[in-house]
Amino acid sequence: MSGHDNHHGDIAGPPLDAAQASAMTAGLREAMDDVRRSVAVLAARVRDAHAARVWLPLGFASWQAYCAAEFGISRAQAYRLLDIARALGTINAAVTTAELSRVLFRQAATLEWL
């Protein structure tokens, strides 16, 4: 048994049956999906705020000062969110390009049969 099975002295409850474990897993999966969506929205809003240089009209001297005062996060944390936004944008562009390629391929294949 690893040290992670009984994390921080948590007392294990009674064993779950398969249906209960599946239901709990579904709930965890839903919560993870919610977190992923929230991070994507947050990252996009941070990206938009940075691009708009919102700290200037609000009277902050820098992006760092703005992030610290408004959100209590460091410059490094804010830049990590910008990195996430860029990565998600790249992934979205790649998926969109792949989907477009598949559509065009299907259309071309259909035209060949005409």
Backbone bond lengths (Angstrom), bond angles and torsions (degrees), N, CA, C in turn:
res aa  C-N    CA-C-N  psi(-1)  N-CA   C-N-CA  omega(-1)  CA-C   N-CA-C  phi
1 M - - - 1.447 - - 1.521 108.78 -
2 S 1.349 117.80 131.45 1.465 120.26 -179.46 1.516 110.35 -82.41
3 G 1.304 115.29 166.01 1.451 121.06 178.39 1.515 112.94 -67.88
4 H 1.334 116.73 -15.02 1.462 120.15 -178.40 1.522 112.34 -84.60
5 D 1.322 118.27 -13.19 1.454 120.56 -178.71 1.530 111.64 -70.02
6 N 1.290 118.21 -29.63 1.455 122.73 -179.87 1.519 108.00 -125.82
7 H 1.300 116.53 64.85 1.454 124.59 -171.77 1.528 111.83 -64.02
8 H 1.299 116.46 127.12 1.465 124.69 175.40 1.524 112.91 52.54
9 G 1.324 117.54 34.09 1.455 120.28 174.77 1.508 114.27 76.05
10 D 1.354 118.52 14.55 1.464 120.44 176.92 1.523 108.58 -59.61
11 I 1.304 116.18 139.18 1.457 120.79 178.83 1.521 107.79 -90.83
12 A 1.318 116.29 124.15 1.457 121.34 -179.65 1.521 110.12 -69.87
13 G 1.333 115.18 140.23 1.458 120.33 176.07 1.512 110.07 -83.86
14 P 1.305 115.98 -173.08 1.462 119.21 178.96 1.526 110.17 -65.03
15 P 1.313 117.86 151.80 1.462 120.60 -179.67 1.526 111.09 -59.67
16 L 1.319 115.23 145.13 1.460 120.57 178.14 1.518 109.37 -92.76
17 D 1.333 115.10 152.09 1.468 116.91 171.25 1.527 107.24 -85.71
18 A 1.323 117.23 175.49 1.466 121.76 -175.04 1.534 111.71 -61.05
19 A 1.313 117.55 -40.03 1.470 120.46 -179.17 1.528 110.74 -65.40
20 Q 1.323 117.03 -42.35 1.462 120.86 178.61 1.526 110.73 -65.78
21 A 1.325 116.61 -42.32 1.463 120.75 179.21 1.523 110.58 -64.66
22 S 1.328 117.33 -39.94 1.473 120.88 177.44 1.522 110.99 -64.48
23 A 1.328 117.18 -42.17 1.460 121.05 179.10 1.532 110.47 -64.12
24 M 1.331 116.71 -41.72 1.454 120.41 178.96 1.529 110.14 -65.00
25 T 1.324 116.50 -41.40 1.460 121.33 178.99 1.522 110.59 -63.85
26 A 1.318 117.66 -40.59 1.468 121.39 177.34 1.529 110.43 -61.58
27 G 1.329 116.53 -40.87 1.458 120.47 177.07 1.518 112.35 -63.85
28 L 1.323 116.24 -41.10 1.464 120.63 176.83 1.529 110.89 -64.17
29 R 1.332 116.22 -43.46 1.462 120.80 179.60 1.535 110.10 -60.79
30 E 1.320 116.60 -42.88 1.468 121.06 178.66 1.531 110.86 -62.73
31 A 1.322 116.50 -43.00 1.469 120.30 178.94 1.529 110.90 -64.37
32 M 1.340 116.95 -40.17 1.470 120.53 177.72 1.528 110.35 -62.64
33 D 1.334 116.58 -42.93 1.463 120.19 178.15 1.525 110.99 -62.08
34 D 1.336 116.62 -39.46 1.466 120.75 177.36 1.528 110.71 -61.53
35 V 1.325 116.60 -43.49 1.465 121.08 179.32 1.528 110.12 -63.32
36 R 1.324 117.04 -44.62 1.468 120.20 179.24 1.525 111.16 -59.31
37 R 1.332 116.00 -45.35 1.473 119.36 178.73 1.524 110.89 -62.95
38 S 1.323 116.86 -42.72 1.467 120.81 -179.58 1.528 111.39 -63.36
39 V 1.319 116.47 -42.29 1.470 119.85 178.59 1.523 110.22 -64.08
40 A 1.331 117.63 -40.33 1.461 120.88 178.76 1.526 110.86 -62.52
41 V 1.326 117.61 -43.05 1.463 121.56 178.29 1.523 110.07 -65.45
42 L 1.330 116.82 -46.27 1.461 120.96 178.57 1.519 111.36 -58.94
43 A 1.326 116.65 -47.33 1.465 120.84 -178.52 1.527 110.59 -61.53
44 A 1.323 117.42 -42.43 1.467 120.64 179.48 1.528 110.78 -64.32
45 R 1.311 117.42 -40.09 1.470 120.26 179.60 1.523 111.36 -69.14
46 V 1.323 116.52 -37.35 1.471 119.93 176.19 1.527 109.24 -64.21
47 R 1.341 116.39 -44.30 1.472 121.10 178.16 1.526 110.54 -58.05
48 D 1.334 116.61 -45.75 1.462 120.87 -179.09 1.529 111.53 -65.48
49 A 1.336 116.53 -40.13 1.467 120.57 178.51 1.518 110.80 -65.10
50 H 1.325 116.48 -41.07 1.459 120.11 179.89 1.525 110.09 -66.17
51 A 1.335 116.66 -44.80 1.464 120.84 -179.65 1.535 111.09 -62.31
52 A 1.325 116.51 -34.50 1.466 121.05 -179.98 1.531 112.77 -83.28
53 R 1.317 116.27 -5.73 1.471 121.98 -179.03 1.530 110.99 52.46
54 V 1.329 115.04 49.90 1.464 121.14 -174.16 1.520 113.50 -61.52
55 W 1.314 117.83 -20.46 1.462 119.58 -177.93 1.524 112.43 -67.97
56 L 1.327 116.73 -27.82 1.467 119.30 -176.88 1.531 113.00 -66.90
57 P 1.347 119.92 -54.19 1.466 118.08 179.39 1.524 113.31 -66.35
58 L 1.337 116.61 -18.86 1.465 119.69 178.52 1.525 112.50 -87.58
59 G 1.329 116.05 -0.73 1.452 120.72 173.96 1.515 116.02 88.18
60 F 1.318 117.80 12.91 1.465 119.92 177.48 1.519 109.36 -88.94
61 A 1.306 115.27 145.03 1.464 120.64 -178.00 1.522 112.82 -75.14
62 S 1.350 116.56 -23.04 1.464 119.14 -175.25 1.525 110.25 -155.92
63 W 1.325 114.04 166.39 1.462 121.90 173.06 1.523 109.97 -59.44
64 Q 1.335 115.79 -41.83 1.464 121.35 179.80 1.524 111.11 -60.68
65 A 1.318 117.36 -46.81 1.464 121.11 -179.79 1.529 111.06 -63.25
66 Y 1.318 116.29 -40.93 1.460 122.27 178.76 1.534 110.68 -61.25
67 C 1.323 116.72 -50.33 1.470 121.13 -178.12 1.525 111.56 -62.79
68 A 1.315 116.42 -40.57 1.464 120.13 -179.54 1.527 110.93 -66.71
69 A 1.344 116.67 -45.74 1.466 120.42 -175.91 1.530 112.49 -73.57
70 E 1.310 116.90 -42.16 1.462 120.28 -174.03 1.522 113.81 -83.00
71 F 1.331 117.60 -33.21 1.456 119.96 -171.62 1.521 114.30 -127.41
72 G 1.318 116.47 -7.33 1.463 119.44 179.78 1.517 113.24 68.55
73 I 1.340 116.52 28.42 1.461 119.86 177.95 1.521 109.73 -117.65
74 S 1.298 114.03 155.37 1.461 119.27 -179.93 1.522 110.45 -79.29
75 R 1.302 114.86 166.44 1.462 121.44 175.65 1.524 109.54 -58.91
76 A 1.334 116.84 -41.37 1.467 121.35 -179.62 1.529 111.03 -61.72
77 Q 1.326 117.19 -42.15 1.468 120.10 178.56 1.528 110.74 -64.53
78 A 1.327 117.08 -41.20 1.458 120.59 178.85 1.524 110.71 -64.11
79 Y 1.323 116.84 -40.09 1.460 119.78 178.59 1.530 111.74 -69.87
80 R 1.333 117.82 -29.77 1.466 119.62 173.98 1.523 110.23 -63.39
81 L 1.341 116.22 -39.93 1.462 119.80 176.52 1.527 111.11 -64.38
82 L 1.333 116.57 -37.94 1.470 119.46 175.70 1.526 110.42 -63.19
83 D 1.325 116.75 -40.49 1.466 120.54 177.48 1.528 111.12 -62.09
84 I 1.329 116.57 -41.28 1.465 120.71 177.55 1.521 110.01 -62.10
85 A 1.329 117.07 -44.08 1.468 120.72 179.64 1.527 110.59 -60.82
86 R 1.324 116.99 -42.75 1.472 120.26 178.32 1.527 110.83 -63.77
87 A 1.317 116.78 -43.99 1.467 120.49 -179.80 1.528 110.57 -63.13
88 L 1.325 116.90 -43.89 1.460 119.95 178.62 1.525 110.92 -64.01
89 G 1.330 117.08 -37.66 1.463 120.67 176.28 1.512 111.77 -63.19
90 T 1.320 116.59 -40.99 1.466 121.41 178.38 1.523 110.66 -65.35
91 I 1.323 116.31 -43.86 1.463 120.32 178.49 1.520 110.21 -63.30
92 N 1.317 117.21 -44.84 1.462 121.12 179.77 1.526 110.70 -60.49
93 A 1.332 116.87 -43.13 1.468 120.64 179.28 1.524 110.43 -63.94
94 A 1.322 117.34 -40.69 1.466 120.67 179.90 1.526 110.93 -65.99
95 V 1.323 116.85 -42.35 1.464 120.66 179.37 1.521 109.82 -66.00
96 T 1.326 116.99 -43.64 1.461 121.07 179.24 1.522 110.55 -61.89
97 T 1.318 117.47 -42.69 1.464 121.69 178.66 1.525 110.66 -63.79
98 A 1.326 116.33 -42.99 1.467 120.44 179.12 1.522 110.58 -63.59
99 E 1.329 117.46 -42.42 1.463 120.81 178.82 1.524 110.37 -64.07
100 L 1.335 117.20 -43.14 1.454 121.18 178.66 1.521 110.28 -62.18
101 S 1.326 117.59 -41.79 1.462 121.68 178.43 1.524 111.15 -60.53
102 R 1.341 116.81 -42.74 1.464 120.46 178.79 1.520 111.07 -63.27
103 V 1.333 117.29 -42.62 1.465 121.56 179.44 1.520 109.89 -63.03
104 L 1.319 116.57 -47.25 1.468 120.11 -179.64 1.522 111.18 -63.46
105 F 1.331 116.79 -38.27 1.465 120.78 178.60 1.532 110.03 -63.59
106 R 1.337 116.39 -44.72 1.471 120.21 179.30 1.520 110.60 -63.18
107 Q 1.350 116.65 -41.58 1.464 119.92 178.76 1.530 110.57 -63.46
108 A 1.315 117.54 -42.99 1.461 121.17 179.11 1.523 110.80 -64.12
109 A 1.317 117.17 -41.01 1.463 120.79 178.88 1.521 110.24 -64.76
110 T 1.308 117.28 -38.75 1.461 121.77 178.58 1.527 110.36 -64.72
111 L 1.308 117.52 -41.91 1.468 121.95 -179.83 1.515 111.46 -64.73
112 E 1.336 117.04 -33.00 1.464 120.51 179.59 1.538 110.47 -65.06
113 W 1.318 117.44 -30.23 1.456 121.14 -178.09 1.529 111.78 -81.55
114 L 1.306 117.98 -12.68 1.473 120.03 -178.07 1.496 112.38 -79.12
